[in-house]
Amino acid sequence: MKKLKLQMQMSLDGLVGGPDGQLDWMTWTWDMPLQEFVTNLTDTIDTILLGRKMTDAFIAHWEAAASNSEDPSKPFADKMVSAQKVVFSRTQKEISGKNARITNNDVVEEVTKLKTESGKDIIVYGGADFVHSLIQLNLIDEYYLFVNPTAVGNGLRIFSSQTPMKLEECIAFECGIVLHKYVRP
């Protein structure tokens, strides 16, 4: 059965965005080992889950990078564009973007169905509300939390209740980001 993996950047105080979703606190200059780690993680997936609110910016960013032969992120962007993207929405009926489809189905039902399909694992990047719902529904199998060397103070959280986990890996990168990989116990 496929696993659902969460890859998310967080602040030291457990926030995933500022009060209005700001991401200006994130460390954007990644060292080569961190870039390689994320590339290797991405190689284990063939499906990306997205919440409706972040989808337009996500698709526009990666499709633009993939179409620019001089963009240094083009090889990674090609992976993002070629992966199946499943967008969850209660209201929206259509979505544009390469290899993207929208679903209005029940989250548990749809994720369970995706996990039983053949192929590689599934990853979710956000947004915060969508990830929060996946956590509350106990659908995430592996958590890749990239903790940035900044405290934000106030903002968006993905955890709102006790969520037991087992630490499987911890890596400190030169750029100051620390990866914490957790699995469900």
C-alpha positions in Angstrom: 0.0 0.0 0.0 1.2 3.5 -0.8 2.2 5.9 2.0 1.0 9.5 2.3 4.0 11.7 3.2 3.9 15.2 4.4 6.7 17.6 3.5 6.3 20.9 5.2 8.5 23.8 6.3 7.9 25.0 9.9 9.2 27.7 12.2 10.9 26.8 15.5 7.6 27.6 17.2 5.6 25.2 15.1 4.1 27.6 12.6 3.8 26.9 8.9 2.9 30.5 7.9 2.5 33.9 9.3 -0.9 35.3 10.4 -1.8 36.0 6.7 0.1 33.0 5.4 3.4 34.9 5.0 6.4 32.7 4.1 9.1 35.4 4.5 10.5 33.7 7.5 11.6 30.6 5.5 15.2 29.8 4.7 15.4 29.8 0.9 19.1 29.3 0.5 19.3 25.5 0.8 22.7 23.8 0.9 23.4 20.9 -1.6 22.7 18.1 0.9 19.2 19.5 1.7 18.5 19.9 -2.0 19.6 16.3 -2.6 17.4 15.0 0.3 14.3 16.7 -1.1 15.1 15.5 -4.6 15.5 11.9 -3.3 12.2 12.2 -1.3 10.4 13.5 -4.4 11.8 10.5 -6.4 9.7 8.2 -4.1 6.4 9.8 -5.1 4.2 10.0 -8.2 1.2 11.8 -6.8 0.9 15.2 -5.1 -2.1 16.2 -2.9 -3.0 19.9 -2.7 -5.6 21.9 -0.9 -7.5 24.3 -3.2 -6.1 27.5 -1.7 -2.5 26.9 -2.6 -3.0 25.1 -5.9 -3.0 28.0 -8.4 0.3 29.4 -7.1 1.9 26.0 -6.8 0.9 25.0 -10.4 1.8 28.4 -11.9 5.3 28.4 -10.2 6.3 24.9 -11.2 5.0 25.1 -14.7 6.8 28.4 -15.3 10.0 26.9 -13.9 9.7 23.8 -16.1 9.2 25.9 -19.2 12.3 28.0 -18.6 15.4 26.1 -19.8 17.6 28.5 -17.9 15.9 28.1 -14.6 18.2 26.2 -12.2 15.2 24.5 -10.7 14.0 23.1 -14.0 14.9 19.4 -13.4 12.9 19.5 -10.1 10.1 21.5 -11.7 9.8 18.9 -14.4 9.1 16.3 -11.6 6.5 18.6 -10.1 4.7 19.1 -13.4 4.8 15.4 -14.4 3.4 14.1 -11.1 -0.3 13.6 -10.8 -1.8 16.4 -8.8 -5.1 15.8 -6.9 -6.7 19.0 -5.7 -9.2 18.7 -2.9 -12.1 21.2 -2.8 -15.6 21.3 -1.5 -16.8 23.9 -4.0 -14.5 24.2 -7.0 -15.4 21.9 -9.9 -12.6 22.5 -12.4 -8.8 23.1 -12.2 -6.2 24.0 -14.8 -2.7 22.7 -14.9 -0.8 19.8 -16.3 -1.6 16.4 -14.8 -4.0 18.1 -12.3 -7.5 17.0 -11.4 -10.0 18.2 -8.8 -12.0 16.0 -6.5 -15.0 16.9 -4.4 -15.0 13.4 -2.8 -14.7 12.7 0.9 -11.1 13.1 1.9 -10.8 9.8 3.7 -12.4 7.9 0.9 -10.3 9.6 -1.8 -7.0 9.2 0.0 -7.7 5.6 0.9 -8.4 4.9 -2.8 -5.2 6.6 -3.9 -3.2 4.6 -1.3 -4.4 1.3 -2.9 -3.5 2.2 -6.4 -0.3 0.9 -7.9 2.8 3.1 -8.2 4.9 5.3 -6.0 4.0 7.0 -2.8 1.9 10.2 -2.3 3.1 13.5 -0.9 1.2 16.5 0.4 2.7 20.0 0.6 -0.3 22.0 1.9 -2.0 24.3 2.5 -2.2 24.5 6.2 -6.0 23.9 6.6 -5.8 20.9 4.2 -2.8 19.4 6.0 -4.5 20.0 9.4 -7.5 18.0 8.2 -5.3 15.1 7.0 -3.6 15.1 10.4 -6.9 15.1 12.3 -8.1 12.2 10.1 -4.9 10.3 10.8 -4.2 9.9 7.1 -0.5 10.9 7.0 2.0 8.0 7.3 5.3 9.9 7.3 6.0 13.5 8.4 9.0 15.3 6.9 9.1 18.5 9.0 11.8 21.0 7.9 12.3 23.3 10.9 13.7 26.7 9.9 15.9 28.7 12.3 13.3 31.3 13.0 10.4 31.8 15.4 7.4 33.5 13.9 5.3 34.1 17.0 1.9 34.1 15.5 0.4 32.4 12.5 -0.9 29.2 10.9 -0.6 25.8 12.6 -1.2 22.3 11.3 -1.4 20.7 14.7 -4.3 21.5 17.0 -4.4 18.4 19.3 -2.1 15.8 20.7 -0.6 13.8 17.8 1.7 10.9 18.9 4.6 10.2 16.6 7.8 8.2 16.5 11.0 10.0 15.5 12.7 8.1 12.7 15.4 10.5 11.6 16.8 13.9 12.4 19.3 15.8 10.1 20.8 19.2 10.7 21.7 21.0 7.4 24.4 23.7 7.1 21.8 26.3 6.0 20.2 26.0 9.5 17.2 23.9 8.6 16.7 20.7 10.7 14.7 17.8 9.2 12.6 15.8 11.6 11.2 12.7 10.1 8.4 11.1 12.1 6.1 8.1 11.5 2.9 7.1 13.1 3.6 4.7 16.0 
